[in-house]
Amino acid sequence: MVALHVVEQHEAFEAIDFNVIFLLLGMMVIANVMRGTGVFQWVAIRSIRVAGGDPWRIVLVLCLITAVASAFLDNVTTVVLIGPVTLYIAAALGVSPLPYLIAEILASNVGGMATLIGDPPNILIGSAAGIDFATFAWNMTPVAVLILVAFLALARVLFAKDLAAHREHMSELDLDETGVITEPRLMRMSVAVLALTILGFLFAAPLGYEPATVALLGASLLFIVARIDPTEVLERVEWNTLLFFVGLFMVVEGVIKVGIISGIADTLFDVTGGEPVATSVSLLWISGVASGIVDNIPYTATVIPIIQQLGERGADVEPLWWSLAMGADLGGNGTIIGASANVVIASLAARAGHEITFRRFLRYGVLTVLMSLVIATFYLFVRYLL
Amino acid sequence: MEVWLAAAIFLGTYVLIATELVHKTVAALAGGGADGRAARRGAA
């Protein structure tokens, strides 16, 4: 895009959402420090005990933890923390971590839909539409719970074959959490810093801070109080993932700049004629499909001005905001590059020697998105359009 | 012309990512044009 002058270098660089990049970097630092303390192994062993060593129950426990955590943390942060736990569990059981990791990705995107801070598109929408934390949760949490329950039922079927094989081949579980915390002092410090960072996310907006500022403050605080050598921690940061986002933001800026994405959206509204039911439902489904192809953050940033323009022309934009939020968040489950959390988990898995291929993820993602969008359509219709 | 060029680069990048012919980070960075040529031109 830059070399062929579709966008100039300064435009490409300005398109990079550094709030996303530095939010990821800060949380990766905190997660990497925590990883070395043994706390993830402790959580993993406790989870296996709760699940009784049964593969399906492990999926269930991990999905519930991921979905709930994704609602209160950014879903990328959640998977950065839960991903290593899952790798540890799978290694302890002697099975492939892929079904567990894929289920977590799907659960994180569903759970992230519930709150304003749960998924980056929500932050963009809340800011543009002036929606506060409580209003967002009041509108999105019910549908997130409905879809999560339906997803867990679907996951039981989708992963049945993989989990049956695991049941036959998994190692005997003889795990004891005693002594797995190798650095208790650092563990206490990093957990305290994580808790402060989460509190920071909750109060960031009213205080005028961006999530990236909070994450970088948390990482800096941890470096200072724990007196850790940054070189070692920074070497373990997923730079591949961060640079992937950098490239993606620039590629998408090219198609935004020449008007392809807004042209698609304009056509949508021409076709529906601005009629509320048709426009809202179309926006939900188009956002759901588009967010699987384009990362849902730049997609959302492109559609927001179109909704604002419609509002200026007198259209009722409330259902459109919720359509966009549901479509963009849920659509992120469509492909392995559909949402930031997907890419982060894929990188973690690849680093551990387990590749989540585009095609493999698609098998689970497409079915989950279809089911989710059907439920979201029903919710949208009953709550906002009747 | 610019529209078709942008569409071609965009689709090409996503095909590379989807087919996994090259690493997805390389595909995204190449698509964005954040290569040595762009950096050198910016520095100049």
Contacts between the chains, C-beta under 8 A, distances in Angstrom:
chain1	res1	chain2	res2	distance
A	1	B	6	6.9
A	1	B	9	5.7
A	1	B	31	6.7
A	1	B	32	5.7
A	1	B	33	4.8
A	2	B	32	6.6
A	2	B	33	3.1
A	2	B	34	6.7
A	2	B	38	4.2
A	3	B	33	4.3
A	3	B	35	6.9
A	3	B	37	5.5
A	3	B	38	5.7
A	4	B	5	5.9
A	4	B	9	7.1
A	4	B	33	7.0
A	6	B	2	6.0
A	6	B	5	5.7
A	6	B	6	4.7
A	6	B	9	6.7
A	7	B	33	7.9
A	9	B	38	5.5
A	9	B	41	6.7
A	9	B	42	4.4
A	10	B	42	7.8
A	12	B	32	6.1
A	12	B	33	6.8
A	12	B	34	7.0
A	12	B	38	7.7
A	240	B	23	7.7
A	240	B	25	4.9
A	241	B	25	7.8
A	243	B	25	5.2
A	243	B	28	7.6
A	243	B	29	6.2
A	244	B	24	5.8
A	244	B	25	4.4
A	244	B	28	5.0
A	244	B	29	7.9
A	245	B	28	7.8
A	246	B	28	7.6
A	246	B	29	7.1
A	246	B	32	7.2
A	246	B	34	6.7
A	247	B	25	6.8
A	247	B	27	7.5
A	247	B	28	2.8
A	247	B	29	3.9
A	247	B	30	7.4
A	247	B	31	6.2
A	247	B	32	4.3
A	247	B	34	6.2
A	248	B	28	4.8
A	248	B	32	7.4
A	249	B	32	7.4
A	250	B	28	8.0
A	250	B	31	7.4
A	250	B	32	2.9
A	250	B	33	6.8
A	250	B	34	6.1
A	251	B	9	7.0
A	251	B	10	6.0
A	251	B	13	5.1
A	251	B	28	6.2
A	251	B	31	4.1
A	251	B	32	5.0
A	252	B	10	7.6
A	253	B	32	8.0
A	254	B	6	4.4
A	254	B	9	6.2
A	254	B	10	6.4
A	254	B	32	7.9
A	255	B	6	5.1
A	255	B	7	6.8
A	255	B	10	4.8
A	257	B	6	7.3
A	258	B	2	5.2
A	258	B	3	4.6
A	258	B	6	4.4
A	258	B	7	7.9
A	259	B	3	6.9
A	260	B	3	6.4
A	260	B	6	6.4
A	260	B	7	6.0
A	260	B	10	7.6
A	293	B	14	6.8
A	335	B	18	7.7
A	337	B	17	6.0
A	337	B	24	6.9
A	343	B	24	7.9
A	357	B	20	6.5
A	358	B	17	7.2
A	358	B	18	5.0
A	358	B	19	7.5
A	358	B	20	6.0
